[in-house]
């Protein structure tokens, strides 16, 4: 791992910090907006932001707002990494993968020649080394996938804000894309909104990105999405 690896467990081990990072992946945020989105005091928010800035995850800067008045302090995420972790009775290991640059986009994995059930100690160590090499290929491929997902998410945010301009709708889309599906209750907690407000915003979002909203669960309606890409009309929400 190396001595300079970020202690991601320390940062992500606190729910408030996880919630703050979730909001910051939607957009840069000023302090009072972040404070309004989590259920702790502004003093606690300031403490968590200071910890993450100290660890190098965030950076802050001053920027004038849209109205006359003092400049606001904004925060944004300052890293581009994927963290991979294994925890078993025999292995505790994690690695951070840098998403900058252009990693490899091909990986051929072959585990058939590695015997994990027999052999002397020398053969066992050799087998472990072989598996580690195959793992590095997988990590390189994961790095490429996450690099592309990160770039696409940036374009989605830019396009949505330019064409529609609703930050709450974008936040819902963001969570749905990252998690596959999300409940209204989870979004209510994450966005600090009432459940009926989440539903209204999700229904508004459905006008632009087709959703399935059923029994309190929201996810992308992939069939209707493909129809829209093909230029076909759809019947709307189920």
C-alpha positions as CSV (number, residue, x, y, z in Angstrom):
1,X,0.0,0.0,0.0
2,X,2.8,2.4,0.8
3,X,3.1,4.8,3.6
4,X,1.4,7.7,1.8
5,X,-1.9,5.8,0.9
6,X,-5.0,7.6,2.1
7,X,-6.6,6.1,5.2
8,X,-10.0,5.7,3.4
9,X,-11.4,3.6,6.2
10,X,-10.9,6.5,8.6
11,X,-12.7,9.0,6.3
12,X,-15.5,6.7,5.2
13,X,-16.1,5.2,8.6
14,X,-18.3,8.2,9.5
15,X,-21.7,8.5,8.0
16,X,-21.7,12.3,8.0
17,X,-18.5,12.4,6.0
18,X,-20.0,9.9,3.6
19,X,-23.1,12.0,3.2
20,X,-21.0,15.2,2.6
21,X,-18.9,13.4,0.0
22,X,-22.1,12.2,-1.8
23,X,-23.3,15.8,-2.0
24,X,-20.0,17.0,-3.3
25,X,-19.9,14.4,-6.1
26,X,-23.1,16.1,-7.4
27,X,-21.5,19.5,-7.5
28,X,-19.1,21.9,-5.7
29,X,-20.9,23.2,-2.6
30,X,-20.7,26.1,-0.3
31,X,-20.7,25.6,3.5
32,X,-24.2,26.6,4.3
33,X,-25.7,24.4,1.6
34,X,-23.8,21.4,2.9
35,X,-24.9,22.1,6.4
36,X,-28.5,22.2,5.3
37,X,-28.2,18.7,3.7
38,X,-27.1,16.8,6.8
39,X,-28.7,16.3,10.2
40,X,-25.9,17.6,12.4
41,X,-24.9,21.0,13.6
42,X,-22.9,23.5,11.5
43,X,-20.0,23.1,14.0
44,X,-19.9,19.4,13.4
45,X,-20.1,19.9,9.6
46,X,-17.1,22.3,9.8
47,X,-15.1,19.8,11.8
48,X,-15.8,17.0,9.2
49,X,-14.9,19.2,6.3
50,X,-11.7,20.3,8.1
51,X,-10.7,16.6,8.6
52,X,-11.3,15.8,5.0
53,X,-9.4,18.9,3.8
54,X,-6.5,18.0,6.1
55,X,-6.4,14.5,4.6
56,X,-6.3,15.9,1.1
57,X,-9.7,14.6,0.0
58,X,-11.2,18.1,-0.3
59,X,-10.0,21.5,-1.2
60,X,-11.7,24.8,-0.3
61,X,-11.7,28.2,-2.0
62,X,-13.5,31.5,-1.8
63,X,-15.9,32.5,-4.6
64,X,-18.4,35.4,-5.0
65,X,-22.0,34.3,-5.1
66,X,-24.6,35.4,-7.6
67,X,-25.8,38.2,-5.4
68,X,-24.2,41.2,-3.7
69,X,-22.5,40.3,-0.5
70,X,-19.4,38.6,0.9
71,X,-17.8,35.7,-1.0
72,X,-18.6,32.2,0.0
73,X,-16.3,29.3,1.0
74,X,-16.8,26.4,-1.4
75,X,-15.6,22.8,-1.2
76,X,-14.8,20.3,-3.9
77,X,-13.4,16.8,-4.0
78,X,-9.6,16.9,-4.6
79,X,-8.9,13.2,-5.6
80,X,-9.7,10.8,-8.4
81,X,-9.2,7.3,-7.1
82,X,-10.9,3.9,-6.8
83,X,-10.3,1.9,-3.6
84,X,-10.3,-1.9,-3.7
85,X,-10.5,-3.8,-0.4
86,X,-10.3,-7.5,0.6
87,X,-11.1,-8.5,4.2
88,X,-11.1,-12.3,5.0
89,X,-9.8,-14.4,8.0
90,X,-6.6,-14.6,6.0
91,X,-6.2,-11.3,4.1
92,X,-6.6,-7.6,4.9
93,X,-5.5,-5.6,1.9
94,X,-6.5,-2.5,0.0
95,X,-5.2,-0.4,-2.8
96,X,-6.0,3.0,-4.3
97,X,-6.2,3.2,-8.1
98,X,-5.5,6.6,-9.6
99,X,-8.2,7.4,-12.2
100,X,-6.2,10.1,-14.0
101,X,-4.4,9.3,-17.2
102,X,-5.4,6.6,-19.7
103,X,-5.1,3.1,-18.2
104,X,-5.2,-0.1,-20.2
105,X,-8.6,-1.2,-21.6
106,X,-7.9,-4.9,-22.1
107,X,-7.4,-7.7,-19.7
108,X,-7.1,-11.5,-20.3
109,X,-7.4,-13.5,-17.1
110,X,-6.4,-17.2,-16.8
111,X,-6.7,-18.9,-13.4
112,X,-6.8,-22.4,-14.7
113,X,-3.1,-23.2,-14.1
114,X,-3.1,-22.2,-10.4
115,X,-3.7,-25.1,-8.0
116,X,-4.8,-23.8,-4.6
117,X,-5.6,-27.2,-3.0
118,X,-2.2,-29.1,-3.1
119,X,1.5,-28.7,-3.5
120,X,4.3,-28.0,-1.1
121,X,5.1,-24.6,0.4
122,X,7.2,-23.4,-2.5
123,X,4.4,-24.3,-5.0
124,X,1.8,-22.5,-2.8
125,X,3.9,-19.3,-2.7
126,X,4.4,-19.5,-6.4
127,X,0.7,-20.0,-6.9
128,X,-0.1,-16.9,-4.8
129,X,2.3,-14.8,-6.8
130,X,0.7,-15.9,-10.0
131,X,-2.8,-15.0,-8.7
132,X,-1.4,-11.6,-7.6
133,X,-0.3,-11.0,-11.2
134,X,-3.8,-11.9,-12.5
135,X,-5.3,-9.6,-9.8
136,X,-3.2,-6.7,-11.1
137,X,-4.6,-7.3,-14.6
138,X,-8.2,-7.1,-13.1
139,X,-7.3,-3.9,-11.2
140,X,-5.9,-2.3,-14.3
141,X,-9.2,-3.1,-16.2
142,X,-11.3,-1.8,-13.2
143,X,-9.2,1.3,-13.3
144,X,-10.1,1.8,-17.0
145,X,-13.8,1.2,-16.4
146,X,-13.9,3.7,-13.5
147,X,-11.9,6.2,-15.5
148,X,-14.6,6.1,-18.2
149,X,-17.5,6.1,-15.7
150,X,-16.0,9.2,-14.0
151,X,-15.7,11.1,-17.3
152,X,-19.2,10.1,-18.4
153,X,-20.7,11.2,-15.0
154,X,-19.0,14.6,-15.4
155,X,-20.6,15.0,-18.9
156,X,-24.0,13.9,-17.6
157,X,-23.9,16.5,-14.8
158,X,-22.7,19.2,-17.2
159,X,-25.4,18.4,-19.8
160,X,-28.2,18.1,-17.2
161,X,-27.4,21.4,-15.5
162,X,-27.1,23.2,-18.9
163,X,-30.3,21.8,-20.4
164,X,-32.5,21.3,-17.3
165,X,-30.8,23.1,-14.5
166,X,-32.4,21.4,-11.5
167,X,-29.9,20.4,-8.9
168,X,-32.2,18.2,-6.9
169,X,-33.3,16.2,-10.0
170,X,-29.6,15.8,-10.8
171,X,-28.9,14.5,-7.3
172,X,-31.6,11.9,-7.7
173,X,-30.3,10.9,-11.1
174,X,-26.8,10.7,-9.7
175,X,-27.8,8.4,-6.8
176,X,-29.8,6.1,-9.1
177,X,-27.0,5.8,-11.6
178,X,-24.4,4.9,-9.0
179,X,-26.6,2.5,-7.0
180,X,-28.7,0.9,-9.8
181,X,-31.8,1.6,-7.7
182,X,-32.6,3.7,-4.6
183,X,-35.6,4.0,-2.3
184,X,-37.5,7.1,-1.7
185,X,-36.7,6.7,2.0
186,X,-33.0,6.6,1.3
187,X,-33.2,9.7,-1.0
188,X,-35.2,11.5,1.7
189,X,-32.5,10.8,4.2
190,X,-29.6,11.7,1.8
191,X,-31.1,14.8,0.4
192,X,-32.7,16.0,3.7
193,X,-36.1,16.3,1.9
194,X,-39.5,15.0,2.8
195,X,-40.5,11.8,1.0
196,X,-43.3,13.5,-1.0
197,X,-40.8,16.1,-2.1
198,X,-38.5,13.4,-3.4
199,X,-41.4,11.8,-5.3
200,X,-42.3,15.1,-6.9
201,X,-38.7,15.7,-8.0
202,X,-38.4,12.1,-9.3
203,X,-41.6,12.5,-11.3
204,X,-40.2,15.7,-12.8
205,X,-36.9,13.9,-13.6
206,X,-38.9,11.2,-15.4
207,X,-39.8,13.8,-18.0
208,X,-36.2,13.9,-19.1
209,X,-34.7,10.6,-18.0
210,X,-37.2,7.6,-18.0
211,X,-37.6,6.1,-14.5
212,X,-39.4,3.2,-13.0
213,X,-41.0,4.5,-9.8
214,X,-42.8,1.6,-8.1
215,X,-43.5,0.7,-4.4
216,X,-41.0,3.4,-3.2
217,X,-38.1,2.2,-5.4
218,X,-36.7,4.4,-8.2
219,X,-34.5,3.1,-11.0
220,X,-33.7,3.9,-14.6
221,X,-36.3,2.4,-17.0
222,X,-33.7,1.0,-19.5
223,X,-36.4,-0.2,-22.0
224,X,-37.9,3.3,-22.3
225,X,-34.4,4.8,-22.3
226,X,-33.5,2.7,-25.4
227,X,-36.8,3.7,-27.0
228,X,-35.8,7.4,-26.6
229,X,-32.4,6.8,-27.9
230,X,-34.0,5.2,-31.0
231,X,-36.4,8.2,-31.3
232,X,-39.5,6.3,-30.3
233,X,-42.3,7.8,-28.0
234,X,-43.0,6.1,-24.7
235,X,-46.1,5.9,-22.5
236,X,-44.5,7.5,-19.5
237,X,-44.3,6.3,-15.9
238,X,-45.8,2.9,-15.0
